[in-house]
């Protein structure tokens, strides 16, 4: 029960990252914003690791490769795509594209790790994906085939692919290292990979022009969006697996849309509400493990096959 509560809270925290990212996207360069985010995150994670572990455990060569890959996928590429995308499209729309994450994570988990997808989980994935498509298309599904997506959508979809790789690589790593150690080392690796691009982008000369709100958003992204959110997400992967844990990502667009409405005046349309309903229903089906509803529903499906 606690792990599900942490995953749900993480989803709402990550919904807020789209708002924070949207606010600073037009004030900071993508590399600068990503680097500063992970300066904050890495500093906090290193302190937490030192207090919890009492030391910084050494890593083997194969683990080092995995850590570097985590840093490049979940930190470097994800955040560069994240800030580039938020320069171009609204926060709520970007968050709803992220809702396609579980589909790719589930499919690749089946392919690489031979994970099983039950009939109920399949229906849950379809519900969640349908909700995302409704929102992305603004309720006009045919527009997905009649119009080209803009660069904003392309960059945010890059986040989806980066996060899929990050989640699956993490599953292999956290069998040997704790979630805290895994994400701490990955955060440091990602931060170091962002340093030179951020300097090249002009971060040092632009720092005096950043506002108090910019720094507040950077701290929010680093402290809550990364230090707290990533550790809790990795705990979820370890305890309930990547497919189930990833379904909570579908709550991210719901919270992002609501926060964007209240904080950024982005409109809530009928298609957003309908899509959110599908997403929540999909998450319920995916995570009602052991409940009478799921046992009954599963039995009904098998009986009618």
Secondary structure, DSSP 8 states (H G I E B T S, - for coil): -HHHHHHHHHHHHHHHHHHHHHHHHTTS-HHHHHHHHHHHHHHHHHHHHHHHHSS-----HHHHHHHHHHIIIIIIIHHHHHHHHHTTS-HHHHHHHHTTHHHHHHHHHHHHH-----HHHHHHHHHHHHHHHHHHTTT-TTHHHHS---HHHHHHHHHHHHHHHHHHHHHHHTTTS-HHHHHHHHHHHHHHHHHHHHHHTTHHHHGGG--HHHHHHHHHHHIIIIIIHHHHHHHHHHHH-HHHHHHTTHHHHHHHHHHHHHHH-----HHHHHHHHHHHHHHHHHH-TT-HHHHHHHHHHHHH-
